[in-house]
Amino acid sequence: MKKILALSTACHKSVNREIYRILNKKGFELILLVPRQTYFNETLVSADPDNEKDLRIIFDEIDTRRPRIMNFKNIKQIITQEKPEIILIDNDPGSLMVLSCCFFSLMDGAKVYCLTCENLCINFISTLKRKGFKFFFHTFFTSLMLNLSKYFVDVVFTINNEGTENYKKFGFKKVKKIPLGFDTKLFHIDQKKREEMRIKLNTNEFLIGYLGRTVPEKGLDVLIEALSKIQSDRWSLMLDEFKDYSSDYQKKIHRLINEKNLKDKVIFVDPMHEEMGSFLNSLDILVVPSIEMSFWKEQYGRIAAEALACGIKVIYSNSGNLPSLIGKHGIFFEQGDFNQLSEIISLELNNNDIQVAEKEERSRYARNSLSVETQANEMIKMFLN
């Protein structure tokens, strides 16, 4: 039984611990290191309590506001005491957390694995051009950490094709693409939940969903513009309210909804992650209208994978990882093109025959290729290789 020490700031939320529960059940002795508190929208929030029956959790101090240089306060002592054979870090290799684990692992010969979401070019010149000269020192320091860690990190797990190619080109020893898995217990086709949720939402209309952050790069304004062109049709829009966030862009979206006279067609929701499967099942289509920016393009598209697991057709832009993730199991449009998006949604509105076989195919694809069980199996292959 190999002993794994896993470091994850995301696991301050219990719902994000499923991958580690599965690894623990598959014969590894897994210890999960998570923040005692983490910053959320500039507010310190305590971690979800340790209610695990089998998974051992260590809570430690860390300042999560700066991902590149954040580190657990007692990481050296924890590695020394636990003597793991594998250190698994949910952070980019160009980070102080990964670099310090590489250094401390030399004492006992632990293998170091890390998981990155990055899909932009990571070499120094490209990054400096993208960020600008005022970020020279930040870019230089990140490049230095990457150049050091590539000699010590045994495997980099990526979640998209571009990241895989970028880290290979940079010179990392082994780079393996894996899915960012969803929990099959939460996300699957469920007709009963669909009916119950639509009663709760009080709608019989064709239900279009947007569930995600309200930030410019997610392209929600493109969807609003598209829907304004077909506002006389019978549809409703389920919109994630994201109450914990407040921004100028969020205010812009509310203004746009009012200006386009769409307020009566919007159903605002604020689902917990554990409820998301029910909300997704109630939809007829999910729209993921992400837009590439100089600093970002869609890294994965987790909500799309979860929707596919529920059998829902996804209308998606050609930003970043979305075409690779969804492919033939949805319909893509040119990012930012609200006219094309409007036409696609209009066609779906007028062709709303439920195709059970298609729903099953989408769900089967997601379950076999994108689930947390698939993620665990791919990781285990690398742990044992």
C-alpha positions in Angstrom: 0.0 0.0 0.0 1.6 3.3 -1.2 1.3 6.3 1.1 0.2 9.5 -0.6 0.3 13.0 0.8 -2.1 15.1 -1.2 -2.1 18.9 -1.0 -5.2 20.7 -2.1 -6.5 24.2 -1.4 -9.8 23.4 -3.3 -10.5 20.7 -0.7 -11.5 23.3 1.9 -14.9 22.3 0.4 -15.9 18.8 1.1 -17.5 18.3 -2.3 -14.0 18.6 -3.9 -12.6 15.7 -1.9 -14.2 12.9 -3.9 -11.1 12.1 -6.0 -9.1 11.5 -2.8 -11.8 9.4 -1.3 -11.7 7.2 -4.3 -7.9 6.9 -4.3 -8.1 6.0 -0.7 -10.6 3.2 -1.4 -8.5 1.9 -4.2 -5.7 0.7 -1.8 -3.6 3.8 -1.2 -3.1 5.2 2.3 -4.0 8.8 1.5 -3.5 11.8 3.8 -5.2 15.0 2.6 -3.7 18.4 3.6 -6.1 21.3 3.3 -6.3 24.9 4.5 -7.8 25.6 7.9 -9.2 28.8 6.4 -9.2 30.1 2.8 -10.0 33.5 1.2 -13.2 33.6 -0.7 -14.1 37.0 -2.3 -11.6 38.6 0.1 -13.3 37.1 3.1 -11.7 34.3 5.2 -13.9 31.2 5.3 -13.3 28.2 7.5 -12.9 24.8 5.8 -15.7 22.3 5.8 -15.3 20.0 8.8 -13.7 16.6 8.7 -16.7 14.3 8.4 -14.8 11.6 6.6 -15.0 8.0 7.8 -11.9 6.7 6.1 -10.0 9.6 4.7 -7.5 11.2 7.0 -7.3 15.1 6.8 -4.8 17.5 8.2 -5.8 21.1 8.5 -3.0 23.7 8.3 -2.5 27.5 7.9 -2.0 29.0 4.5 -2.6 32.3 2.8 -4.5 31.4 -0.4 -4.6 34.9 -1.9 -1.5 34.4 -4.1 -1.5 30.9 -5.7 2.1 31.1 -7.1 3.7 31.7 -3.7 1.2 30.3 -1.2 2.4 27.4 0.9 1.3 25.4 3.9 3.0 26.7 7.0 4.0 23.2 8.4 4.7 21.4 5.1 8.3 20.5 6.0 7.3 18.9 9.4 4.3 17.1 7.8 6.5 15.5 5.0 9.1 14.6 7.6 6.6 13.0 10.0 4.4 11.2 7.4 7.2 10.0 5.0 4.9 9.7 2.0 6.0 7.7 -1.1 4.0 10.0 -3.3 3.3 13.7 -2.9 0.4 14.8 -5.0 -0.1 18.6 -5.3 -3.2 20.3 -6.7 -1.2 23.3 -8.0 0.9 24.4 -11.0 4.5 23.3 -11.1 5.5 26.9 -11.4 4.6 27.5 -7.7 6.4 27.7 -4.4 4.2 24.9 -3.0 5.4 22.5 -5.7 9.0 23.6 -5.5 9.2 23.2 -1.7 7.7 19.8 -1.9 10.3 18.8 -4.5 13.0 20.0 -2.1 11.6 18.3 1.0 10.9 15.1 -0.9 14.6 14.6 -1.6 15.2 13.5 2.0 13.0 10.3 1.7 12.9 9.9 -2.1 9.1 10.6 -2.5 7.8 11.0 -6.1 6.2 14.3 -6.8 3.1 14.7 -8.9 1.2 17.9 -9.6 -2.0 18.9 -11.3 -2.3 22.1 -13.4 -5.2 23.7 -15.2 -2.9 26.0 -17.3 -3.4 26.0 -21.1 -1.6 29.2 -22.1 2.0 29.2 -23.3 4.4 29.1 -20.3 7.7 30.1 -21.7 9.1 33.4 -20.4 8.9 35.5 -23.5 5.4 34.5 -24.4 4.2 35.1 -20.9 5.9 38.5 -20.7 4.3 39.5 -24.0 0.9 38.4 -22.7 1.1 40.1 -19.3 3.2 43.2 -20.1 6.5 44.5 -18.8 5.0 45.8 -15.5 4.7 42.1 -14.6 8.4 41.4 -15.4 9.5 40.3 -12.0 6.4 38.2 -11.4 6.9 36.5 -14.8 10.6 36.0 -14.2 10.0 34.4 -10.8 7.3 32.1 -12.2 9.7 31.1 -15.0 12.5 30.5 -12.6 10.2 28.1 -10.5 9.1 26.3 -13.6 12.7 25.8 -14.8 13.7 24.4 -11.4 10.7 22.2 -10.8 11.0 20.5 -14.2 14.1 18.7 -12.9 12.3 17.4 -9.8 8.6 16.9 -10.7 8.1 13.3 -11.7 4.7 13.7 -13.4 2.6 16.7 -14.4 -1.1 16.0 -14.7 -2.9 18.3 -17.2 -6.6 18.7 -18.0 -6.4 20.0 -21.6 -4.5 19.3 -24.8 -2.7 22.7 -25.0 -1.4 22.3 -21.4 -0.1 18.9 -22.3 1.8 20.1 -25.3 3.1 23.2 -23.4 4.6 21.3 -20.5 6.1 18.7 -22.8 7.8 21.4 -24.8 9.0 23.1 -21.6 10.9 19.9 -20.8 9.0 18.2 -18.0 9.8 14.4 -17.7 6.3 13.0 -17.9 3.1 14.8 -18.8 -0.3 13.1 -18.6 -3.7 14.5 -19.6 -6.6 13.4 -17.3 -10.2 14.5 -16.9 -11.2 16.8 -14.1 -13.7 14.3 -12.9 -17.3 14.8 -11.8 -19.1 12.7 -9.2 -21.3 10.1 -10.9 -23.4 9.9 -7.7 -24.5 13.6 -8.2 -24.5 13.8 -12.0 -26.6 11.3 -14.1 -29.9 11.1 -16.0 -32.8 11.4 -13.5 -36.3 12.0 -15.0 -37.8 12.2 -11.5 -35.5 15.0 -10.5 -36.2 16.8 -13.8 -39.9 16.8 -13.2 -39.6 17.8 -9.5 -37.2 20.7 -10.3 -39.4 22.0 -13.1 -42.3 22.1 -10.7 -40.2 23.9 -8.2 -39.1 26.4 -10.8 -42.7 26.7 -12.0 -41.9 26.4 -15.7 -43.1 24.3 -18.7 -41.1 26.3 -21.2 -38.0 25.3 -23.2 -35.4 25.7 -20.5 -32.0 27.1 -21.4 -29.3 27.1 -18.7 -26.2 29.1 -17.9 -24.6 27.9 -14.7 -21.2 29.4 -13.8 -19.3 32.5 -12.8 -20.5 36.0 -13.9 -17.3 37.3 -15.4 -16.5 38.8 -18.8 -14.5 35.8 -20.1 -17.4 33.4 -19.5 -19.4 35.3 -22.2 -22.8 35.6 -20.5 -23.5 38.9 -22.3 -23.2 37.0 -25.7 -25.9 34.6 -24.5 -28.2 37.6 -23.4 -27.7 39.3 -26.8 -28.5 36.0 -28.6 -31.7 35.4 -26.6 -32.9 39.0 -27.2 -33.2 38.2 -30.9 -35.7 35.4 -30.1 -37.5 36.9 -27.1 -40.9 36.3 -28.7 -40.4 32.5 -28.6 -41.4 30.3 -25.7 -38.3 29.8 -23.5 -36.9 30.5 -20.1 -33.3 31.1 -19.0 -32.0 29.5 -15.8 -29.2 31.9 -14.6 -26.8 31.2 -11.8 -27.1 34.2 -9.5 -23.7 33.7 -7.8 -24.8 35.7 -4.7 -21.3 35.5 -3.2 -19.8 37.6 -6.0 -20.5 41.2 -6.9 -18.8 43.0 -9.8 -19.3 45.6 -12.4 -19.8 42.9 -15.0 -22.6 41.4 -12.9 -24.3 44.8 -12.8 -23.8 45.0 -16.6 -25.6 41.7 -17.1 -28.6 42.8 -15.0 -28.8 46.1 -16.9 -28.6 44.1 -20.2 -31.4 41.8 -19.1 -33.6 44.9 -18.3 -32.7 46.8 -21.5 -33.6 43.8 -23.6 -36.9 43.2 -21.8 -35.9 39.7 -20.7 -36.5 40.0 -17.0 -39.7 37.9 -17.1 -37.9 35.1 -18.9 -35.0 34.7 -16.4 -35.2 32.3 -13.5 -32.4 33.1 -11.0 -31.0 30.2 -9.0 -28.3 29.8 -6.5 -27.7 26.0 -6.3 -25.3 24.3 -3.9 -23.0 21.9 -5.8 -24.8 18.9 -4.3 -28.0 20.2 -5.9 -26.5 20.9 -9.3 -27.4 17.5 -10.8 -31.1 18.3 -10.2 -30.9 21.7 -11.8 -29.0 20.3 -14.8 -31.5 17.6 -15.3 -34.3 20.1 -15.6 -32.7 21.8 -18.6 -33.3 21.3 -22.3 -29.9 22.8 -23.3 -26.9 24.2 -21.5 -25.0 27.1 -23.1 -21.3 27.6 -22.4 -20.4 30.8 -24.3 -16.8 31.4 -23.1 -14.6 34.0 -24.8 -10.8 33.9 -25.1 -9.0 36.9 -23.4 -5.3 37.8 -23.5 -5.0 36.3 -20.0 -7.4 33.4 -20.2 -9.2 30.8 -22.4 -11.5 28.0 -21.3 -9.3 25.6 -19.4 -11.7 22.7 -19.0 -15.5 23.2 -18.9 -16.5 21.2 -15.8 -20.2 22.3 -15.9 -20.4 21.0 -19.5 -19.1 17.6 -18.4 -21.6 17.5 -15.6 -24.4 18.4 -18.0 -23.4 15.7 -20.5 -23.5 13.2 -17.6 -27.2 14.3 -17.1 -27.8 13.7 -20.8 -28.2 17.4 -21.6 -27.1 18.8 -25.0 -24.4 21.5 -24.6 -24.2 24.5 -26.9 -20.6 25.7 -26.6 -18.1 28.2 -28.0 -14.8 27.2 -29.6 -12.8 28.7 -26.7 -9.9 26.7 -25.3 -10.7 23.1 -24.2 -14.4 23.1 -25.0 -14.3 21.5 -28.5 -12.0 18.8 -27.3 -14.1 18.1 -24.2 -17.6 18.1 -25.8 -17.0 17.4 -29.5 -19.9 15.7 -31.3 -22.0 15.6 -28.0 -23.0 19.2 -28.4 -23.1 22.0 -31.0 -20.4 24.7 -31.2 -20.5 28.3 -32.4 -17.8 30.9 -33.0 -17.1 32.6 -29.7 -18.6 36.0 -29.5 -21.0 35.4 -32.4 -24.4 36.0 -30.8 -26.2 35.9 -34.2 -24.9 32.3 -34.8 -25.7 31.3 -31.2 -29.3 32.8 -31.6 -29.8 30.7 -34.7 -28.7 27.5 -33.0 -30.9 28.0 -30.0 -33.8 28.8 -32.3 -33.3 25.5 -34.2 -33.2 23.6 -30.9 -36.5 25.4 -29.8 -38.2 24.2 -32.9 -36.8 20.7 -32.7 -37.4 19.8 -29.1 -38.3 16.1 -29.5 -36.6 14.3 -26.7 -34.2 11.8 -28.1 -33.7 9.2 -25.4 -30.9 7.4 -27.3 -28.9 10.7 -27.7 -29.3 11.5 -24.0 -28.0 8.1 -23.1 -25.1 8.4 -25.5 -24.1 11.8 -24.0 -24.3 10.4 -20.5 -22.4 7.2 -21.3 -19.6 9.3 -22.9 -19.3 11.5 -19.9 -19.4 8.6 -17.5 -16.7 6.6 -19.3 -14.4 9.4 -20.2 -14.9 12.3 -17.8 -15.9 10.9 -14.4 -13.9 11.1 -11.2 -13.6 7.3 -11.4 -11.9 7.7 -14.8 -9.6 10.4 -13.4 -8.6 8.2 -10.5 -7.8 5.2 -12.7 -5.6 7.4 -15.0 -3.8 8.8 -12.0 -3.2 5.3 -10.5 -1.6 4.1 -13.8 1.0 6.8 -13.4 1.5 6.1 -9.7 2.2 2.5 -10.4 4.3 3.1 -13.5 
